Amino acid sequence: MRPSGGLGSQSSLQKYRRDTKGLGDKFDAAKDKFTGKVKETVGKATDDKSMIVEGKADQVKGAMKDKIADTKAHLKEDAAQLHTDDTEGGAPTRAGS
C-alpha cells in the first residue's frame, strides 16, 4: 500500500513526470533562440548579412518550438483531466466531477 501524500505517492510522481516531460522541448527551443541571437550578433559585428538572416531564422524556429511545446503540454494536461463516462451514453466528463 502506498502512502497517500508526499513524494512517494503515485499522484505526486505522475504530476512530476507530467510537469517535466516537456522540458526537453523547452531546452531545445531555448538553444535555438540563443544560438540564433549569437549568430545575429556575430553577423552584425562582422557585417555578414547571411549570418544575420540565419540567426533571425534560428530565433523564429526556437520561438515556434517553444509555442509547440506549450501547446503539447496543455493538450496533455487537458487529456489527463478528460475522462470518458463508461455508462451507456459514454459522455465525456471532467476529472473530479
Phi and psi in degrees as a GROMACS rama.xvg file:
@    title "Ramachandran Plot"
@    xaxis  label "Phi"
@    yaxis  label "Psi"
@TYPE xy
-87.4468  148.954  ARG-2
-66.9732  153.649  PRO-3
-83.896  -10.8283  SER-4
-140.873  -178.521  GLY-5
81.2257  -174.429  GLY-6
-69.5356  -24.2501  LEU-7
-78.2959  -12.4134  GLY-8
-72.2625  148.524  SER-9
-64.7235  -38.5477  GLN-10
-65.2666  -37.8338  SER-11
-66.3448  -41.312  SER-12
-65.4044  -42.2959  LEU-13
-64.2811  -41.1041  GLN-14
-63.6035  -42.8847  LYS-15
-60.4539  -46.7463  TYR-16
-62.5808  -41.4603  ARG-17
-65.7007  -39.7281  ARG-18
-70.4292  -32.9627  ASP-19
-96.3623  -5.40798  THR-20
-62.2005  -37.875  LYS-21
-88.9645  6.18658  GLY-22
-64.0019  -35.507  LEU-23
-60.6899  -41.6918  GLY-24
-64.4315  -40.6099  ASP-25
-67.2536  -40.7848  LYS-26
-64.7084  -39.93  PHE-27
-63.0411  -41.7613  ASP-28
-64.5505  -43.5749  ALA-29
-64.4427  -37.5484  ALA-30
-62.5101  -44.5014  LYS-31
-63.339  -42.0256  ASP-32
-64.8342  -41.8657  LYS-33
-66.2353  -49.1402  PHE-34
-64.5296  -33.5274  THR-35
-64.2874  -41.7013  GLY-36
-65.2852  -40.4211  LYS-37
-62.6869  -47.2404  VAL-38
-60.429  -42.3276  LYS-39
-62.9451  -43.6425  GLU-40
-64.1201  -45.0842  THR-41
-64.0686  -40.4171  VAL-42
-61.6064  -40.5597  GLY-43
-67.2422  -39.8106  LYS-44
-67.8536  -32.3701  ALA-45
-102.425  3.06976  THR-46
58.0804  41.1037  ASP-47
-104.176  97.9838  ASP-48
-62.8887  -35.3404  LYS-49
-67.1087  -34.4061  SER-50
-71.6184  -34.7488  MET-51
-62.047  -47.4435  ILE-52
-63.6191  -42.8449  VAL-53
-62.6817  -39.7793  GLU-54
-64.487  -43.8213  GLY-55
-64.7164  -38.3554  LYS-56
-63.877  -41.5036  ALA-57
-63.0122  -38.2447  ASP-58
-65.4765  -40.4756  GLN-59
-65.2764  -42.4808  VAL-60
-59.8475  -42.4072  LYS-61
-64.8095  -40.5664  GLY-62
-64.5744  -39.479  ALA-63
-66.047  -42.6012  MET-64
-61.2864  -37.3464  LYS-65
-63.6859  -46.0212  ASP-66
-63.314  -41.2704  LYS-67
-64.769  -41.3028  ILE-68
-62.2535  -41.5219  ALA-69
-63.6491  -44.0241  ASP-70
-63.1593  -44.4014  THR-71
-60.5774  -41.5916  LYS-72
-64.1187  -42.2256  ALA-73
-66.9248  -40.1926  HIS-74
-65.1677  -41.4409  LEU-75
-64.7192  -39.7287  LYS-76
-63.9466  -45.1204  GLU-77
-64.4293  -40.0341  ASP-78
-65.9868  -34.9547  ALA-79
-68.9173  -29.2712  ALA-80
-86.8382  -19.5351  GLN-81
-88.861  126.37  LEU-82
-123.147  155.396  HIS-83
-103.993  128.715  THR-84
-68.8174  130.859  ASP-85
-91.2629  15.4964  ASP-86
-78.2961  -178.102  THR-87
-55.1729  -40.5092  GLU-88
-78.2402  -24.4274  GLY-89
64.808  32.0999  GLY-90
-71.0829  137.605  ALA-91
-67.6764  141.126  PRO-92
-133.947  157.832  THR-93
-87.1092  146.774  ARG-94
-61.4348  140.162  ALA-95
85.8518  -2.66307  GLY-96
